[in-house]
Structure formats: C-alpha cells, structure tokens
Amino acid sequence: MEELYDEFGNFIGDAQTDADGQTVSDAADAYVMDEESEVDAAEHDQQLMEIDEGPSNAVVLHEDKQYYPSASDVYGPDVEVLVQEEDAQPLTQPIIAPVVQKKFTVQETDLPPVHFKRELLTDLMNYPDQIRNIAIAGHLHHGKTAFMDMLVMETHDIQDKLDARKGRKVEEQLRYTDVHMLERQRGLSIKAAPMSLVLQASSEKSHLINVLDTPGHVNFADEVAASLRLVDGVVLVVDVVEGVQVGTEQVIKHAILEDLPITLVVNKMDRLILELRLPPKDAFFKIRHVIEEVNTVIEKTIPGRGESRRVSPEKGNVAFASTSMRWSFTLKSFARMYSDFYPGSERPTGFGNKTSSLDVDKFAMRLWGNIYWNPEKRNFSREALEESSQRSFVHWILEPIYKLYSHTLSSSAAHLKVKLHQLGIRLKPSEYKADAKVLMRLVCQQYFGSSTGFVDMVVRHVPSPAEGTQRLLERYYTGPLDTKTAEAMQKCDQDGPLVVHVTKLFNTQDAKAFHCLGRVMSGIAKPFQSVRVLGEGYTIEDEEDMVAATIAETWIAESRYNVTTSGVPAGNWVLLGGVDNSIVKTATIVAQKLPDNEDAFIFRPIRHFFESVFKVAVEPINPSELPKMLDGLRKINKSYPLITTKVEESGEHVVLGTGELYMDCVLHDLRRLYADMEIKVSDPVTRFCETVVEQSAIKCYALTPNKKNKITMVAEPLDPGIAEDIEAGKVNIKDPVRVVGKYFEEKYDYDLLASRNIWAFGPDDMGPNMLQNDTLPSEVDMKTLRTVRDSLRQGFSWATREGPLCEEPIRNTRFRITDVDLAPEAIFRGGGQVIPTSRRACYSSFLMASPRLMEPVYACSMIGLADAKSSLYTVLQRRRGHVLQDAPIAGTPLYSVRGQIPVIDSFGFETDLRIHTQGQVSLSLVFDRWQIVPGDPLDSNIKPRPLEPAMGQALARDFVLKTRRRKGLAEDVSVSKFLEPELFRSLKESGVLDG
C-alpha cells in the first residue's frame, strides 16, 4: 500500500480499469481533451471569464479581511491618497491644501483700454526722432508718482474703474506705478517703474514718451542711479512749498555730473492757494525762489559753468503743475490758451486751423521775470510805470488761477455755472453737487486741458535716442567708437547687431524669476533670439563672465501690465524674459556674432552716489533652511541695485544696505517674496574703514617663506582729495601711464618719476588707496621687478580689502615700495611666495604709521515747525551729532535744519525724533563722508567696561575690540604678527615698540 502513494498522498500505483476495460487515466485524458475543445470553440465568441475559486479553508486574520474595495481599487494606482488620524492637524488647515498662486505685485488682469491704438505705439518705436526717454525724479512726497498718474489718466480709459471704488479707497490716489505690496502699504515708491505712453504735443503730433518713475526716499537713491543710465533727460519734480531738499540735491548733482539735461516741474501749486494762502504777488516770489534754489545747486555742482544749464520759465524748461488736480502748463502753453480763447483773423499762428492776432512765442517771453503789465496803456515794460502795474506772470497767470479756485470752491452752483460757461467749461448737473475736491479737479481739467505743454518741454529740451546715444557711448562704453557695432549704436540702427544695456531687474508676479529692463542700443530684440550675456566682470582677456542664452519673450513695460511684442527696435526700452540667470546687477547683451567678428565690449557698471554702510547679519531660525535663505539672498542681490551680501570669516551672512527703511524692505522681501521663511536678524551695525595719519616710523620689510625674497614698504596718508577723485572715476589706473602721470603731476604736484610709477589703486581698480613703486633703478633690477609686479599688486589688493585692525577695508592710504630684493631664479619668486609677503609688508607698514579707524557719517536734513527745533538739538547731541545750519523755509512756517550724525549712532534716530516732536518732523539721512573715530585703536591701556558706552578717546578701541569679537577674531592686534622676528626684536630693544 505504501508504494502506491507518495509522501504527499498522491496515487502512484498501477492504473485501475473501469467496467468497460478502459483505464482511469485514459478516461481522465479523454475528458480533458473534450474540455479543451469546448473552450477553444467558446473563445471565438467571447473571452474566457475568470471564475473565482471556491471558499478557502485558510485562516484569515480579522485585520486582513477586506470587506470593501481599497482606495487604489476605487481611484486607480496613479492617485495619491492620504489618510490622517483624528487631530493630526488643526481644523483650520485642510488635509489637502489647495494650490495657491502667490501674487506679490499689483497687476492688471487684462490689458486696460487706452485712448490710442497700441499699433500706434509699436509703430512709433521705429522712429527714434519721435521718442523721448526720461526719468521723473525728486525728493520724497514731491508728487512724482501723482504726476505719472496724471499722464496715465490722460492715456488710459480707467476712470470708470476708479469710480467703482468704495469706501476709503475713493480718497486714495491712483498710484498706478506703485505695484509692490510694500509700496501700497507705506505710501511711497520703493522701485523704479517704467511706462511707455503715447502723448500729443501742442502741434497735435504724437510722441512716444518712455518714462521711469523713480523713488524719492534718499535710501532708494540706487534706483535713481540705475534709472538715469537708461534715459536721455531728467524731469525734476519740486514741491513749491518745501523747495529743494536733500533728495532733490542728490538728483541734480548726479544728473549734472552725468551730463543729462534737466527740466523742472514746480509741483503742488495749489498749496500756495489752499494751504499757505499767499497773495498772488507773494506767490510769484515764492515760485521764483524755488527755481533759483535749483539753479544754485547746479552752479555749486559745476562752478563757473552753471549758466548754460540754468532752468528758467522763459527758456521753456520749467513747467508748473498741480498733480492732485491733474493740471500742468508752461508759459508757452498758457499763452496758447489765451490765443485759442481770443481768436482773431489777422494772421495764422501755425497751430491747427485757428487763427489769432497773438504771437504766442513773444507773449510767452513776457510772462516771466521783472516785466510789468500796464493795464491803462495796455503794454509791457521793464519797470512799474503806474500804480496799477504788476508783474505779467501775476496778472496773466496767477490771478486767473486764484479766481478759478476761489469761484469754484466758494460760489453757489447756479453762480458757478454762469462763470464756467463764460470760460467754455461745461459740466453735468450732477457734477456740480460733487465733493469740492472732485469738482475742482473737473473744472481744472477742462480749463487747462491735457499736458501738451509738458510734452512740448520734453520734446524740445530732451534729446531723442538718435541724438542722446553719443553721450552714452562716450561716457560708459568700454570699446572703441570706430567699429561697425559702435557706429550702429550711434545711429540707432535697427539693421545693426543686437546690443542691449540692462540696468534693472524686476521680479515676476510670483517672485520666482526676473525680467530684465534694458535699452536697445542697436538691432531689434526679438523672442527666441540666441544672445551672449556679458556680466560686469567681462573683458576680452577674461571671458569667464559670459553666458550664452536665448531670449524667451520681449515686452513693452507698463508697470502694472506688460504688452507682448514681436520685437523692440533700437532706441527703446525692452523687458526681456529668460536671460536673467547670470545677471546680478547690470549686463550687456550682444548678438552671438558681431560684424567682421568684432570683439564684444560692455557698458561700465553703475557708479552710485551713495554707499551701503548699514549692516545686519541674518540666519535662518531652522538651520536646515540655510540653502533656501542663500537662494533668497541671491535674489535680493538682483532686486536691489546697491545691496551687498557677503559671508564673514565667522560664517555669518551679512547684508549691507543704505539705511533703516531700505533694510526693512530688503528683509521683508527676503522673508516673504524670495525665501518664504523666518529668519533671525542681528542688531544693526555699520561698516568701518581703516586708515593712517602719519608716515611709517620705519621701513618695514617682509621675507618670503623660502627666505629668498625681501619686500620693503612704507605707508603714509594720501593727499586730501585723491581718494574722492579715484572713486569718482576722474582718474583711471587702466589709462596709459602718461595720462595717469599727467593728472597727478598737474593736480597734486607729483614729480614726474613718482607720478609715472603709480602701479595700482586698491582694493579694486577704483579703490581709495594707492600702490607706488618708489625704488631706484640703480638699486633694484627693474626687469626682474616687473616679473613680480602683478603679484605685488595682488598682495596690495588683498591687504587693502581686509585691514589688520578688524578686517575692514583700508582707505586713504598710499603704500610705497622702497626696496625689493628678489631671487634670481624665477621658480623662487612665484605668486605663492610674493603675494602673501606683499600683504604682510603692507600690514606691518600700516601698523607702524599710527593707524586709525574711520566711521561713516550721515548728513541729516530735517523739516518741521519752529516749535520742534529744540527737540532736534537735544536728540542730535545725545547721539554724537551736531547741527550745521538752521534756517526758515521762505514763505512757509517750516524750518529746515541740516546736521551730521555718525551712522552707528543713527539707529532708531528717526523714531526717537518723531516721539520727541509728536511726529511733526520729516527726516532724511544721506551718506556724507568718512571721518576718523576719536582715539587710538591700538591703545591697550583702555579697558572697555561691560554694559557701559565708551566715551571720548576710548571709542576707537571699543569699536575695534567689539568688531573683532563679533567676527570671531582674536582680541589682540599685535604688530609682531606681521613684522619679521629679528626686526621686531630690534625695535623692542630700541624702545620704538612698547610690547
């Protein structure tokens, strides 16, 4: 029996036969064959259906039983299903959060309707003679953005949308060019905003006016500098009440030094009537005083040459405006209003189809200055010949405006309707019942008309791109001007090679990428065009800072919206997409191939008239988010032209800006826009500089590590004015030796040998320090010395970038190489030997020349009532500041106070001042200069006491010790670290050194 079955119980014995004599196995085979034939027959009609097996006797655990289909059975394998337990997250947070599109700027959903055809705008781009590129600049709250609103309302059909506003927003200004969320909240501009508008001149000829609305706060002066590089002229907006303020002065100086023509808009004229309530005669003197203030700043900027750059109404480069009421005029446009209102038939004026006996140009020339109108004789004279005579500007312009305001604001609706009908002004019956401000605006808009006078002024006094490009090339282009590429740029040639100068980056609506705003110098910027992006460090010798890219899209920038275009020709501004990855601040974009395979050259980086001296350190609260913060810092660096980010030796990430408001906006963007994370911010500090006040006590030498080379140097202060000239670009070390030598020979009385042996400025080519070869050919082999010249320069640059006191930049110091002893074999005098030795020689000579610490100083300008003056003096004196000037603003109850305050003591100064004056003072802080901190930073006898402020001569030592401690450096600054041991011993024995 056991042999018939295997170990599993299967039968393996002999085959059994059934009653018919057939074996069981054969019967089973026949049965299977019959089954297979039936299945094959059924497969022709339908698919074989799977039949579930019968119930299994296997034991299934309770938790493994499946009574319902699983999520993957229901939704499919491609759908992720999250199952969360009760209370795993708060009720306010959904289990699956919806996708949120982040928006950080105000944008139009669709292209808003305009009063001109957009085809006209794109057609005008092909005619450089009809294009003007301008920047609207001025001090904070002087009405620049409101002036842009006036131009936007003239060109855009958006009044219905404004009328639909409810509640508080009705009283707000439009602020069309303020698109950043912070700009809307704070009520001031932070970024420059471009717009391209088609505006008509008085001759009814259309012009394409490309306008950049720039910020007015002095902290954002970097935006102004970046904007002025793209334009051919500046429209300076000045509040007629406050007059020229510190921000206005900065703009005037920068524009004059950049050789940009200035036109002036005297704004907020209605304040003379409604706030100051000056009589028309006094208002004239106030207006003239403001214009003369502008001319005084121009004259101070270029002494002896200011007459040619004067602004004056009779020259046609001054306009008058009230942006809140949306009107503006020039003398000529006001004269034309009289011409149109009193039409005659004697001779044609040349404007439209109207004729007039009034010569508009001659009449306009008599509307300003000491020219009087004699009403009895009905003529003009240079003197007041009759008692009733008064200045023509007062009689013909100011008095009609005053009457218009007084009648509109004080007359009854019926009486006002009669008066307005006499002036040709027609209003709807419902509009007479409107609010006084709205009614006044409606009346003024009809009385003054559109801003044709402003357009005439810009067209006449600002050169077109075809004329203004020459200035750009001469001042900023680093290449030769006799090449085909340069000629194409001079002509604004659309058929030339593509060259775009990019100076500004704008983040997209979700802040994930950037668009580049630039000026097309030649060629046509088109989408899908392959280009080369040349960075600020690009040179023909070093092409590392060059990247190949493809332009993704081209737009016409309009602040709240962008107009997509198939191409932007030369002479215009273009907004480029897809080329921003390698651009940090500015760039030059050129075609892949230039004519005749010419070399590509860049436009010089922007020289700012401000310095970043306000410093904070940042770190993420969650250390794992450090890469996210670094990416945010890179984007911040792109967004703000003057921001600087670096990593200290201690590993802390430092952000340098211009002031408190500037840094507040930067850190907001870092937290919310670019990194979307929480960060820790240190207490603010400031940059320092290091300098010397005497010549080195001895000649300090340093030996290379192999003891085969010896470098001897002497450090001494630079002559006053040299550092400022170098930083301003008045002398360039890359110029030929004869040019540099002649400059120092003529201006600073250098002898011929010394002036031609200036080897470097440091730490970079425009740094405020000098390296001079003072060796004699009779003592040193000049041929061998030239082989290590670059190494000596690099060591000098390294030393001046990080000084020995507290690793801050050196300033205003000249290092003279007095002796060099070099090994005859080139292998023993390589860069690895000479560079660190040159640095050590600089440090030792520096420390032996009475080193001092320098700190930045703000010039502070404060405007307030006379009652607040005492508080200003009190708060300033507490913070080591002092008042320089204290004077009333003419024609107003306001006082203007000018003073100075060290940057390190200015933190919280504005808040402190507002608390003391109940908010009656407006303050502007502008970087002014570097000054030496009192005291010797190496005086080891001074012991700073904890929690006590250092006073008097202990300040320098206190700053040095605390800065070194913050940077993780050893507290002791010893010259023995840099001097050779035998030299140090000899000095110690001779008593020159105490320790």
Phi, psi and omega in degrees: 000322185293330182284344182280344183231145176275186186290346179263000179090011179278142182284126179232016183278198181290154179291139178264148180255150178265189184294334181271002180086004179265139181290159180293320182294322178295321179298320180295320180295320180294322178298317180296318180298320177297321179298314183296323180292324177293320180295316179300322179292323182287333182294339178289331184265321182208160179288153179292123180275133176284134181252122179301144177291161180292174181301135181267148178270003182293150180277125180246125179294158183298317184288345180267351180290138181244105180270334183234159179294149180283169181296322180292328176294322184283310188262349181096160185288344184274356185257127177277127181244123180256129177242119181242144180285168180297138178066019179288333177211160185295159181293335181287345182253122181290153179298315175243105183288142178290157178286123183253126174271111183284136179231120182248001179226156176279122182229147173284137179290322177230170176293121181290150179292143179236163182274007175225161178281135181294338174296327177296319179299313181290330177290321180296336180295341180275357182239090183303332181295337181259015181249143172227132178251115185227158172240134175265116187226162180161189183279169181298135176062030174265001170102026181290311180293324177294326176294320176297321178301321179299316179292323179294318180294331177288329187256340184247140180267073184236015181296322180298322180293323178291321180295337181280353179294147181241155170068222188295330184295339180298323183278345181287154173287162182295314181048057188293330183268000174267099186253341179286142182300322179295325179297321180291321183287318187273341179076028175213156182279139179246323182245150171290141185232121181270147172214141176248118186234145174263113182237148182262138171276177182294338178278007181065022175264133183276142176229147175268112181254111175270117188241137172246116176273115186258155178292153180258341181292137186296336178295336183255033178294340178294326177295323179295315180298319179293328181286321184294341177291334185268349192252169177249357180193160183240133170259108183270121181257124183233130175290124185295337180277308184283332179074204183284120178248182187297323177294323177297317179299318180299316181294316181299312182299315182295317181295318181293316180291335176271004177062039177262134176293143182246132168243147188246136171243111176277107192257168178061043179298332182292342177292331177297327183273312190271328183259300181284334180054044178283142171296157182305323181295317179289326179299324178298315180294324178295315179297316181295324179297318180296316180297320179291330175299317178298314181295328177296317178296321178298315181295322179292329181289316178234081185303132178085349182237011185285341184299321182289341182254010181300149172250136182201142181302323182289340175281346178089004181256021174233130176240157179242140186209158168226099187290333178292328177264357176061053172220154177206155177201161168243173178302320183291320181290327177290322176297324179291329175299318176295320181297320181284330183282330178242070183291141176240197182219017185283313180205155182287147177269343181090003180244111180067206181262358183282153175240153182204148176275359184265125174277106187299314184296315181291323178295318180297324180295338182264007184262010181217154175087199183274055175245128187250148175256124178261103187294331182285316179273348180055053176212172180258151177209164180279345180229157178282098185279339182230162180295325181278356180291142174212164183302143184297324180297321180292314186288315189270339186240302187293315182298316175301322180293316178300316180295320180299315180294313185294317179296317184294322186272340186242340184279157174288163184300318182293315180293321180294323181298320179295314181298317182291326178297325178295332179269000180081021181259124182243123177239155175288152179303323180292333183287337177291340181266002184289170176302151185303319181294317179295316179298317180299320181293318179298318180294314182295321181297322179284326182289313184271337180076197181281174187273051180292328178297319177297317179297318177302316181298315181294316182296323183282321190254352176249127182291153175286166177303326179296329180267328186275347182293329180302319178297318179299316182293316183295326186268329191237340184281130184273350182266174177290153184262008181252015179268168179293324179296315180295321178296321178296322178291320179298326182269357188053050187281118177291334181272359180280181178290150182289126172222123180233129177260111183261128179234353187215142177241133178242131179285154177288177185297326179265005175062026178264343181215178182230147169253148185254126176262124181214169178254127179282113183275323175204163181078193179230125177278116183237154175295155178061027179263130180277127186224170171250132178257112182260121181279182183292336182266009183284134169221167179295325181287326183236100183263021183295323183274054178222136182224139174274137183212171178234129178292121182279313182212156173234137180228159165264120186282130179227033178065282184276351178205160178237137180262115179291137182220157181278352179172148178238119184278174184300146179097353183245170172267146180224145174254118187253142174244145175093000183239015189270352189301320185262358183270130177257300180244292179232165180200164173239122181256124182232162178293160180298328182224128178263161180302139179057027181053041180293154175287148178269140178234157183255166169270142186299148174299160183286132173265113183275150178263033183207160178233147176275107183237357182264121191233135171224156175252141182234150174206150180286146176295320176262112185303333181291346181268014180301315178301324179295320179293321179296321176295321177296321178295324177296320180288323175300318180299327178284323189285324184250121187299327187253005180287145177229132177237139178206166179249126179283170177300328181286351180097355180283145180266120187252137176243127181248128179225190186263337183185183185294312181295319178301312182292326178297317178292321179298313182290328174297314180296323179295317182288317192258317188274304194264325181252332180052059183203167177263136181231156174262136182239133180284169171296144182291144173228190181225164173285149171239168170227161179241145182209178176234156181241353178223172174280152180305139182295328178221168171279119184263128179243160177220139179259144176291160181304331180272003176063021182253355180227147182222127181240128181243133183223161173226135177252145179203160180291147173285153176298145180302133177101338183293314181300319180294321179294320179295314182293329179281354179081015180290335175225136185236128183293340179280350176292162177303152183304320182297321181294312179297316181297320180295322181299309182289331180291319184279320187270327186239013175057035173289147174283165188299318182294315182292319185292332181267002177248024173280116188267326186200154164254151184214162009284337173247191185291347179237032180275156187275036177225162186225138172250124185233134176276112182247021179277160180254137180302334180286340183254334185233139176286105186295328180295316178292322181299322180296334180291335180253012183300314181295323179294319177297321177298316182295320177296320176297317180295319179297316182294317183285341177284325180226102182286168184282339184291305180209033177056036173255158184300145174275147184218145170062039183231139176248128176254122180252124175278113184264334181202143177221124177245111188246150176289142181293331182277130183297330183294336183268358179233042178282177182298324180297334178272317191277320187300305180295331179290320176299319178297316181294324177294322177297315182296313184294318179293327179295313183290342178267008184242038180053070182292149177223158177262142177243144178234151178282151181234134174270141165270122183253136179236126184234136177239129179192182178285162182300331182295336186273356185299317183298324179294324179299312180299317183297310184292322180295316183295330177296333188248033179060023178260172177206154181270135178258324187212142182216111184210149176286151174275124188304133174078008181224164175278008185270154174243144175246125181239127177249137179206190178223148180211135176298143183299321184293339177260006184266354183293122182080006183295318182295317178297316179300318182293319181292326178294317182291332184251011182055037175073020183270004186237137170253137189236141173231129179243121183235135176300131185247307185193175173257137177229153183284133178285135180299140175103165180264119182290345181259008182284100184285351178285343180276122179247107179294134180269139181296141176063018176236131179291140177285146183234154171056234187284357179269357186297312185299315179298319180297314180297318182295313182296317182289326178292318179295320179296318180295327181273359179079025180263160175295144185289331186279127174253104185242137178288340181297339180292334186249338179280151173293144185304317182291325177293320180296318180297318181293322179292324180292320180291325181281351178089004178293320177254141181278322186243000000 
